[in-house]
Amino acid sequence: MTATALLFRDDAYLRTCDATVVGVTPEGGVILDRTICYAQGGGQPGDVATIERADGRRIAVTNTVYATDRTQVAHLVGADNAAMFSPGEKVSLHLDWERRYRRMRVHTALHLLSVVLPYPVTGGAIADGDGRLDFDIPDAGLDKVDITDKLNAWPDWSAHFYQVLRDRAKQADGKYYSMPRHGTVIEFFYRKDVLDQNGISTAQPNSWQELIDRLTQLHAKTKLPAITIPAGKTWGGGTFDEGFIHIFNGTGGTLYDASTSKWVTKSQALTDAFTFYATLQKGGLLPTKALLDPTPWAPTKYDGFTGTTADGKAIPVAPPITTQGSWGWVYDWGPAPTGARPIPGIYDGKVDTWAFPSKAPNDNFVWAAEDWMWTISAKSKHPDESFALLKCLNTGQPLAMDVAAVGNLAPRDDIRDISPYKDMPYLIKMEELLTSGRTFKAQVGIDKIQQAVGAATEQILLNKMDGPQAADEFNKQATELLGPDAVETQ
């Protein structure tokens, strides 16, 4: 058995290489004798690439994984595409360099973080634009300065910072240990050009049923998935953060009971939310195969929403509707080099947004929250100077430059006339929604709830459960993970 030579170990900046096909796997993987693609593992997703055949055809590699014995690397192209390759065939491999480079930068940042925080690392993960490290931190190991008095003494705090962000920053003891660096709004983004071409209304849908009817009409015309709402296990916490919570917020239900400090894991509202997912799945409206992909955001929010593959090949725009945060305008679909997968004409009416509809009619809303937070370490020898720096960074020109760079929103209402932020009306439009958005403040155990939501929605994607059954599965999973004393029924 020929082991795959890992060329990236000698040169991490290689973008293309010639290779020979060694074999294919039942899962739709092409094994090459050499590769520039990093295989998924250790919390880092596998590389995305294209394989170019002798006739010039390029086959998209949606993920890279190790084969069973881990001596060979499989480039996943799908079973039908893999069947076209024969052992001994000469091919060229082209890496999605922009995506790899973003991951490399995050990887390096996490190494630096592990040096700054001198605690044992217990886990971690890397995505295209962010990452995390899990530390075993002793009690009080990351104490922060109480900045309550400093914020209250700063006139800008109460005069200009959005109330929802101030409320989310306040801790259970009534104090502030951080201040919002950016705001963010999540809602539905849609391809107006695609809906117009298919004669589908682009007016704001005012209920779940109205949205479902419109999606059904679109699906009937295109025979393609109509909407991306993160679901399943492979999207990780994003299934909850970018998907489920926005459906649940449209039920009028309670997920965490502050009066008892318990999670609500069984209720009619939860059944309604999972039934909404099941209705979409039954109607063929969700991109099921893509949502079960190891990197589900790639075939949905990148390939599907933009209508282009990583190598620039044009494909149908499907799904043309997706949940997305304000950063999509710049980081995901904005012009290069910042945009990961640019959509030409994105600022000229090709893309627009809807608020999330609720189950009940005429109760539309958006998600409103902070993106990142500023804090001051309790070990700082200069807390006053540190707070003065944070005030500077969260004011005027520095703040306008900061939020514009990544497509986030100003956490305060008085920088809309400051460049370069003032030249981004699509961000300002979303910022104005911070005053009326809905939110959910994470509580202890949120990671367990995210895990249970992922497991339950995956059963829907696999067509193994309907809405009520998935709600029961969520209750079962959440109760096992959190413990029976931490949950309740409403």
N, C-alpha and C positions, 0 to 999 in steps of 0.2 A: 504493500500500500504506500503510495507516494504522499509524503507529508507536504502540506502547503508552505512554501517559503514566505515568511512575513517580512516583506520589503520595508514596511513602515518602521520596523525596529532599527534599521540602519539609516533611513531618511524619512522623517515624519512629514516632509514637505513634498513628497512625490505625488503628482496628480494623475498620472497615467502610466500604464505599463502594458507590455505584451505578455500573453500567457497562453497556456495550453490547457484545454479541458481534460480533466482526469475522470470525471463521472458526474452523475446527477443523483439527487436524493429523492425519496418518495414525497418529501414535503415541498418539492419544487425548488430545490437548491442546485446551483451549478458549482461543482468543485473544480478549482483551478490549481495548477502546479505552483503558482506564485500569486501574491495579491498585495495591493496597497490598502486594502480595506481592513479596518479594525473590526474584529468580531465582538458582538454584544457580550458583555460580562462585567462583573465588578461594579455594577451600578451605572455603567456607561452604555448607551445604545450603540448598536452596530452601525457601520457606515452605510450610506446610500450612494449608489453609483449607477453606471450603465455599462453593459457589455456590448461592444461593437463586433459584429461578425464580419466575415470577409467581404460580404456583399454590401456592407455599409449600414445594414440595419442595426439599430441600437435597442437593446432590451433593458428595461429599467430594473435595477436591483433595489428592492424596497427595504432590505435589511441584510445584515451580514452576521452569521452565527457560526459557532463551531459545530462540526459534525460529531457523531456519537463518541468517537474516541478522542476528540479534541486535538488530533494531529492535523486534521484537515479543516479548511474553512469553506462553508457553503454560502454562496451568494444567492439570496432568495429572489426568484423571478416569477414564481407561480408554476404549478405543475404543467400547464399547457405549454408555456414558454420553455421550461426546462427540457421537455421532451424533444425539442428541436435540436438540442446540442448532442454531439457525439464525441466520445473519447478521442483525443488526438487532434481535435479541431483547434485551429489557431484563432485567437481573439485578442481584442484590446480592451482593457479595463479603464474606465474614466471615472474618477472620484468626484462626488459632489463636494468640491473643495470649500465653498462658502460655508456649508453646514459643518464640515469637519473642523474648519478653522474656528468657528464659534465654539465648538465643543472643546477644542484645545485650549482656548482662552479661559473657559470656565474651569477646565481641569487644573490649569496653572493657578487660577485664583483660589481654588479649594486647597491646593498644596500650601499656598501662602496663608490661608486661614488656619490650617492645621498647625502652622508655626506660631501664629499670633495667639491662638488658644491652646495652651499647653495641657490638653486633656486627652485621654484615650479616645480614639475614633471607633465608634461601634457600627457605623454604616454610612451610606451616602448614595447619591445619585446625580447624574449629569444629564441635562437636556440640551436643546439647541441654544437656548439663551439664558439658562439659569441652572443652578445646581444646589445641592445641599450636602452638609456633613452632619452626622449625628455624633454627639460627644457624650461621654460619661462624665458629667459635671457634678462635683459634690455640691451639697446645699450651699447656696449663697456664692457659688463660684463665679457667677456672672452678675453680681450685684450692680445695679444701675443707680445713678444719682437721681434722687427725688427732685424733679424740676417743677413741681407744682407751683411753688411761690414765684419762681422765675417766670413761668408762663403767665401767671395771673398778673404779674407786675409789668408785663409787656403789652402795651395797648393793642398791638396788632393781633394778638391771640384771640381776643373776644370780638374785635372789630371786623376782622377780615377772614379768619380761618373758618371753613365750613363746619356747621354744627355737627353733621354726621361724623366728620373726621375727629372732632374734639370728643364726641361721645365715645367713639371707638377707642380712642387713646386712653380714656380714663379707666383705671383698673378697679378691681373689686373693693379695694380699700379707699376708693375715692381720690386717689392720687395719680399724678402723671409721672411716668418714668421715660417717656418718649414723646416725640412730636412728629407728625406726618411730613414726610419729604415730598411725596406726590399724592395725588388722588387718582382714582380710576373708576371708570364706568364700564359695565359689561351689558350688552344688549344683543339683539340680532343684527348682524350685517347681512346684506343681500346684494346680489348682482342684479341691479336694475335693468341692465341691458338684456340679460337672459330672460327675466320675467316679462319684459316688454315684448321681446321676440316671440314669446309663447302666449301672449295675450292674457297674462296673469296680472291681476290687480296688484299695484305696489302701495296701495293705501294701508295705513296702520291696521293690522288685524286686531279686533277688539274682544276676542275671547279665544279659548282653546279651540272650540269647535270651528270658528271662522278660520283660524290658522290651518287646522286639519283639512277643512274643505278646500282651501286654496292649494295646499300641498298635494292633495289628491288629484286636483285638476292638473297641476304641473306634471305629476308622475304619469298621468294618463297620456299626456302629450309627448313626453320625452322617454318614457320607459326607464328612467334613471332615478336614483335616490334624490330626494328633494331637500333634505335638511340634515345638518350635522348638529347633534346634541351629544356631547361626550357621554359615553356609557361603557360599561365593562371594566375589566381589571387593568388592561394594559395602559390606559390613560392615567393610571395612578390617582393621585389626589385631584387631578383635573376633572375626573368624572363628577366629583362633587362640586368643586369650586367653579368650573366653567359650564356645568350642565345641571345636575340634580337640584342644587339649591335654588336655581332660578325657576325651575318648575315648581318646586315645593313652595316657594314664596308666592306663587300664584294660587295656592289652595286656601289661604287664610288660616292655616294650621300653625301649631307650635311645635318646634323640634327640640327645644331645650326649655325646661320649666325652671325659671330662676327662683321661684318660690320654694321649690323642693331641692334644687341643685341636681336634678335628674334629667336624663335624656328621655324624650318621648319616642319610644320605638314601635308603638302600635297605636294607630289612630286612623280615622276615615281619611284625613288629609294625606297621610302617607300612602294609603291604598289608592287615592285619587292620583297622586304623583306617579306611582309605578304603573297605574293603568294608562296614563297618558303615554308613557314610553311604550307600553305594550300595544296601544292603538297604532302608534307610528310604525312599530315593527310589523304588525300584522298587515298593514297597508302597503308594505314595501317602500316606506318613505325614508327609512334610515339606511345609511351606507354600511350594512351589517358586516360585510367582509372587511372593509377598511377599519371599522371600529374594533375588530378582533385582531387586527394587525399588530405586531410587536411595537410599532411606532405609529399609532393611529392618526396622529396629527399630520403626518406626511401625505397620505393619500386623500385626506379630507380638506384640511385648511390650507395646505400648500398645493398639491396637485389638483384636487377637485375644485376648490374655490377659484383658483387662478386660471384653470384650463390649460396648464402646462406641466410637463414632467420636469424632473431635476435637470435633464439634459436639453430642455427647451422644446421638446416635442409637443405639438398642440393636441389636446384631448378635449372631449366635451366638458363643459363646466357643470360639474355635478359632485356634490350638491351645491346649488347656488345660494343657499341660505345657511348661516352658521352662527352659533353663539361666539362672541368675540369681545375682547376688551379694547379700550381706546388705543392701546399700543399697536393694534393691527394696522392703523393708518400709516404708521412709520416703520415699525420694526418688522412686521410680517410682509406687507404688500406695498410699502412705499418705494420710491425710486432707489436704485442702487447708489452707493454701496450699502446703505443702511438696511434697506428692505431685503428680507431673505428671499422672497419670490415676488418681484415687482409686478403689479398689474398696470399696464399702460392705461392712462386716462382715469386712474383711480380718483383723482380730485376734480374730474370734469363730469361727474354725474354717473359714472359707470357703477359705482358702489354707493349704497345708502344704508340707513339703519332704521330699525323698528324697536320700540320698547317691547318688553315681554308682555304678552297678554296673560290674563288670569283665567281660571276656570269660569268664574262669573263674568258676565259682560261688562265692558267699560270700566275695567279696573287695571289699566296698564301701568307698568312700572319699569325701572331699570335698576341694576345693581350699583350701589355706590359704596366705596370704601377707599382706604388708603392703599398705596402700592408698597412703598418702603417707608421705614421709620428711622428717625435719628435718635440716638441715645448717647449718654455719657457714662463711661465706666466709673464705678465707685472707686476704682483705684487711681483715677486721674488726679494728678497733682495740681491741675489747673481747671477746675470745673467752671469757674466764672468765665475764663477766657474761652473755654470750649463752648459754653452756651452763647457767648458773643459771636463765635464763628458760625454756629448753627443759625442764629438770627440773620446773619449776613447771607448765608447760603439759601435761606428761605425767604428772601426779600428781593424784589426788583430784578435787575439784569441777571444776576447769578441764577436765580430761580427760573427765569424765562429761558435761559440757555439750557439749563438742566432738564426741564420737562420736555422741551422741544427735541432734545437729542434722542430721546427714546420713545416719544409719543405718549407720554403720560400727561396727566392733567394737573394744573396748578391747584394746590390745596387751599388757596386763598383767592379772594374775588377781585383783586386789584392789580393784576399784572397783564390783563388782556390787551393793553395798549403798548406793551413792551416787546421789542424784537428780540429773538426771532419768533416768539410765541404768537405775537399778534398777526403774523402772516400764515397762521395755521387755523383757519376758521372751523375746520372739521373737528379740531380738538376743543376749541372754545365752545362750540355747540354742545359737545358732550359735557364739558365742565359745568355748563349752566344747569345740567340735570342733577348735579350733586345735591342741590337743595331739596329735591323731592324723591331721591332714590331710596330703595329699600336695602336692607343689609342683614347680615347675621354675624354676630360676634362669636368667634371661635371660643369654645370652652374646653376644659380638660377632657380628653377622650375623643376629640374631634378626629384624630387619626383612625380610631376604631370605627367611628361612624363612616368615614370615607371608605374604609375597607369593606364594610358591610354593604354600602351602596354599590360599590364596584361589583361585588359578588352577586347581588340581587339583579342588577341590570344586565349582567353577563348572561344570566339564565334566560332573560327575555330575549337577548340577541341570539341565543342558541335555540330559541323557540321551544324551550323546555318548561317555561312558566308563563302564565298570564299575569295581569296586574295584581290581583289579590294574592296569588301564590308567591309572587316576588315580594310583596309586602310582608308576608309571613316569613319568607326566607331572610329578609332584612332584619325582622324582629329577632329571629333565631340567632343570626350571626352577631348582631349588636349585643344581645344579651350575653352570649358566650364570651365575647371579647371584653365587654365592660364589667360584667358581673351583674347578677340579678338585683343587687342593692342600688345600682346606679341607673336603673331604667324604670319607666312607668308607662302605663297605658292611659290614653285619653279618649 
